[in-house]
């Protein structure tokens, strides 16, 4: 018999993968655990004070339930992270396809092998009641992702509404964070619909439609994830969402967050309160503007606490700006002093100290600028400029006559030195003049 004829005979013998029921699946998973996961079974036995050899059936039953929970959680997490390929890969492993099954799927699928594997995975597990909700959920999320990632000509509001209803009525128990991710996915369906309806308007996607907005508002009410809250904040109109955004960010701070996200969340809260404090109207200690400014300072302090070294200076500058605006001059002075001494060097530090003296009338900062000019590493011309400005400030603002006289004396010496330097610069050209 020729090799070609043998291959044809083999192809004829290929049969479609059989569908599994609950008992089939349970047996396959338990056998997998017994064959490949003895260390895990030993751990299960230890945690439940059982002897693995004597109580193998009981240990396997516990392990089976644990694995179902882990499978469900991993599958849901991957799907909601819009990585349904990982969800399907996990479900495919649970099919326990044999060589015949894969050969049949490859023969039928051809170039569309990946799509065929998904199809046969769903079919094989469709009668396994413990997995059916998981398969339906993954399939629905995958459908939503496909609609939002490609231009489907037949995609319409009916499809979007149907998927939204499926998600809201799922029998799978989801956490608030998982529900928020679902609403985020659905919101993108409505965003896609709005974009299709306004295909000739280049700016249509800049605005959020009613149905998209409704989904994002629900996501805001459920999520404590910085990235998702920030997305909602950027898409929703400020006037319709600011209170919910504030509430979401504050709720997020009550949950465990990375240092980087704590920085970003506090920064966003500070921005919102800063914007509120800049509304038109007078500001005094009982006004809403003053209270909003105070809250902005509070969240800027937390922003500063979690900021990286290179991000701290801009935070302090914002804080100082607010303190000056609401009349807290002493707090402004303290912050500006920290900025000058901790974050600035040379001439910049000196000029910052001088600016504090100019705004507050505290002449001691002129004196500190002079001290910094003496010990700081800077060009002679820069040093002379700092001294001239600081001494002028002392002469004009100092109440101590002795200090004022000494400052005047030093200032005149600087004038004389500058005049002498100017003469030295122009002297070589003096003899060339006619």
FENTA-V994949 format. One record per residue. N is the residue number from 0. D_LAST is the distance of its C-alpha to the last C-alpha in Angstrom with 1 decimal. Layout:
# FENTA-V994949
N & D_LAST
N & D_LAST
This chain:
# FENTA-V994949
0 & 117.7
1 & 114.2
2 & 111.1
3 & 110.2
4 & 113.6
5 & 113.2
6 & 109.9
7 & 111.5
8 & 114.3
9 & 111.9
10 & 110.0
11 & 113.3
12 & 114.1
13 & 110.8
14 & 111.5
15 & 109.3
16 & 108.4
17 & 111.0
18 & 110.2
19 & 110.4
20 & 112.2
21 & 111.7
22 & 114.2
23 & 112.8
24 & 109.2
25 & 110.3
26 & 112.3
27 & 109.4
28 & 106.8
29 & 109.3
30 & 110.0
31 & 106.3
32 & 105.9
33 & 108.9
34 & 107.7
35 & 104.0
36 & 103.3
37 & 105.7
38 & 103.0
39 & 102.2
40 & 106.0
41 & 106.3
42 & 103.5
43 & 105.2
44 & 108.5
45 & 106.9
46 & 105.2
47 & 108.6
48 & 110.7
49 & 112.6
50 & 114.0
51 & 112.6
52 & 115.6
53 & 118.2
54 & 116.3
55 & 114.5
56 & 115.5
57 & 114.2
58 & 110.9
59 & 110.4
60 & 111.0
61 & 108.4
62 & 105.9
63 & 106.6
64 & 105.7
65 & 102.6
66 & 101.5
67 & 102.1
68 & 99.8
69 & 97.1
70 & 97.4
71 & 97.1
72 & 94.1
73 & 92.2
74 & 93.1
75 & 92.0
76 & 88.7
77 & 87.7
78 & 88.7
79 & 86.8
80 & 83.7
81 & 84.2
82 & 85.3
83 & 88.7
84 & 88.8
85 & 89.2
86 & 91.9
87 & 93.8
88 & 93.4
89 & 95.1
90 & 97.8
91 & 98.3
92 & 99.0
93 & 101.7
94 & 103.5
95 & 104.5
96 & 104.6
97 & 106.4
98 & 105.8
99 & 107.9
100 & 106.0
101 & 102.6
102 & 104.0
103 & 105.4
104 & 102.2
105 & 100.2
106 & 102.7
107 & 102.6
108 & 98.9
109 & 97.5
110 & 93.8
111 & 94.0
112 & 95.2
113 & 93.1
114 & 94.4
115 & 97.9
116 & 97.8
117 & 96.7
118 & 99.6
119 & 102.2
120 & 100.8
121 & 101.4
122 & 104.8
123 & 106.0
124 & 105.2
125 & 106.0
126 & 109.5
127 & 108.2
128 & 108.2
129 & 106.0
130 & 103.2
131 & 103.7
132 & 101.5
133 & 98.7
134 & 99.0
135 & 98.9
136 & 95.9
137 & 94.0
138 & 94.9
139 & 93.8
140 & 90.4
141 & 90.0
142 & 90.7
143 & 88.1
144 & 85.5
145 & 86.3
146 & 86.0
147 & 82.5
148 & 81.2
149 & 82.4
150 & 82.7
151 & 86.5
152 & 87.5
153 & 90.6
154 & 89.0
155 & 89.6
156 & 90.0
157 & 93.7
158 & 92.6
159 & 90.1
160 & 92.6
161 & 95.3
162 & 93.2
163 & 92.2
164 & 95.8
165 & 96.8
166 & 94.2
167 & 95.2
168 & 98.9
169 & 98.6
170 & 101.3
171 & 98.8
172 & 97.8
173 & 94.0
174 & 91.7
175 & 89.4
176 & 86.5
177 & 88.4
178 & 89.2
179 & 85.6
180 & 84.7
181 & 87.5
182 & 86.1
183 & 82.7
184 & 84.2
185 & 86.0
186 & 82.9
187 & 81.3
188 & 84.3
189 & 83.6
190 & 79.9
191 & 80.8
192 & 83.2
193 & 80.5
194 & 78.1
195 & 80.7
196 & 81.6
197 & 77.9
198 & 77.0
199 & 74.8
200 & 72.8
201 & 69.9
202 & 69.5
203 & 73.2
204 & 73.1
205 & 70.6
206 & 73.4
207 & 76.5
208 & 79.9
209 & 82.7
210 & 84.9
211 & 82.1
212 & 81.0
213 & 84.6
214 & 84.7
215 & 81.4
216 & 82.4
217 & 85.6
218 & 83.6
219 & 81.3
220 & 84.4
221 & 85.8
222 & 82.9
223 & 81.0
224 & 79.0
225 & 75.2
226 & 74.5
227 & 77.3
228 & 76.4
229 & 72.7
230 & 73.9
231 & 76.0
232 & 73.2
233 & 70.8
234 & 73.5
235 & 75.1
236 & 73.6
237 & 72.1
238 & 74.1
239 & 77.4
240 & 76.9
241 & 74.7
242 & 77.7
243 & 79.4
244 & 76.3
245 & 75.9
246 & 79.5
247 & 79.3
248 & 76.4
249 & 77.9
250 & 81.2
251 & 79.4
252 & 78.1
253 & 81.7
254 & 82.4
255 & 81.3
256 & 77.9
257 & 75.4
258 & 72.4
259 & 70.2
260 & 72.3
261 & 72.4
262 & 68.6
263 & 68.6
264 & 71.5
265 & 69.9
266 & 66.6
267 & 68.3
268 & 70.2
269 & 67.0
270 & 65.3
271 & 68.2
272 & 68.3
273 & 64.5
274 & 64.8
275 & 67.7
276 & 65.7
277 & 62.9
278 & 65.3
279 & 64.6
280 & 65.8
281 & 65.5
282 & 65.8
283 & 67.8
284 & 70.0
285 & 73.1
286 & 71.5
287 & 72.1
288 & 68.3
289 & 68.1
290 & 71.1
291 & 69.6
292 & 66.3
293 & 68.3
294 & 70.2
295 & 67.0
296 & 65.8
297 & 69.2
298 & 69.0
299 & 65.3
300 & 66.5
301 & 69.1
302 & 66.5
303 & 64.3
304 & 67.4
305 & 68.1
306 & 64.6
307 & 63.1
308 & 60.2
309 & 57.6
310 & 59.1
311 & 59.4
312 & 55.8
313 & 56.0
314 & 59.4
315 & 58.2
316 & 55.3
317 & 57.9
318 & 60.1
319 & 57.3
320 & 56.4
321 & 60.0
322 & 60.4
323 & 57.4
324 & 58.8
325 & 62.2
326 & 60.9
327 & 61.8
328 & 58.6
329 & 60.0
330 & 61.1
331 & 57.7
332 & 56.0
333 & 58.4
334 & 57.7
335 & 53.9
336 & 54.2
337 & 56.3
338 & 53.8
339 & 50.9
340 & 52.7
341 & 54.8
342 & 52.8
343 & 49.1
344 & 46.9
345 & 43.5
346 & 41.1
347 & 43.6
348 & 46.2
349 & 44.0
350 & 42.9
351 & 46.6
352 & 47.6
353 & 45.0
354 & 46.3
355 & 49.8
356 & 48.6
357 & 46.8
358 & 50.0
359 & 52.6
360 & 51.0
361 & 52.2
362 & 49.4
363 & 51.0
364 & 49.4
365 & 45.9
366 & 47.0
367 & 48.4
368 & 45.2
369 & 43.4
370 & 46.2
371 & 45.8
372 & 42.0
373 & 42.7
374 & 45.3
375 & 44.1
376 & 42.3
377 & 39.0
378 & 35.3
379 & 33.6
380 & 31.4
381 & 34.7
382 & 36.5
383 & 33.8
384 & 34.0
385 & 37.8
386 & 37.8
387 & 35.4
388 & 37.7
389 & 40.9
390 & 39.9
391 & 38.8
392 & 42.2
393 & 43.9
394 & 42.1
395 & 43.1
396 & 46.6
397 & 48.1
398 & 50.9
399 & 50.9
400 & 48.8
401 & 48.5
402 & 47.2
403 & 44.9
404 & 43.4
405 & 43.0
406 & 41.4
407 & 38.9
408 & 38.1
409 & 37.5
410 & 35.4
411 & 33.1
412 & 32.8
413 & 31.8
414 & 29.1
415 & 27.7
416 & 28.0
417 & 26.3
418 & 23.3
419 & 23.2
420 & 23.4
421 & 20.5
422 & 18.3
423 & 19.5
424 & 18.7
425 & 15.0
426 & 14.4
427 & 14.0
428 & 10.8
429 & 9.3
430 & 8.1
431 & 6.5
432 & 3.9
433 & 0.0
